[in-house]
């Protein structure tokens, strides 16, 4: 089995959030992402800092994550690149 590269892991994390109606708590995201806690924390910090996701606190004080417009754009562009790679068998 091949190891996922950095861009693919980011794509996978953002896809999980999008597919959960653009709202997921950090712990279920960690479990679903198939990463160690330390790796997850590094990616989480990076995508938050880059503005791909935002933290939303509900009325009960619970934290949820959702994609920003930039996060949706990343998914769109990455999917386009994958299509390009498949089309040209690269």
Secondary structure as UniProt FT lines:
FT   HELIX           6..19
FT   TURN            20..22
FT   HELIX           26..33
FT   HELIX           37..49
FT   TURN            50..51
FT   STRAND          53..57
FT   TURN            59..60
FT   STRAND          63..67
FT   HELIX           69..87
FT   TURN            88..89
//
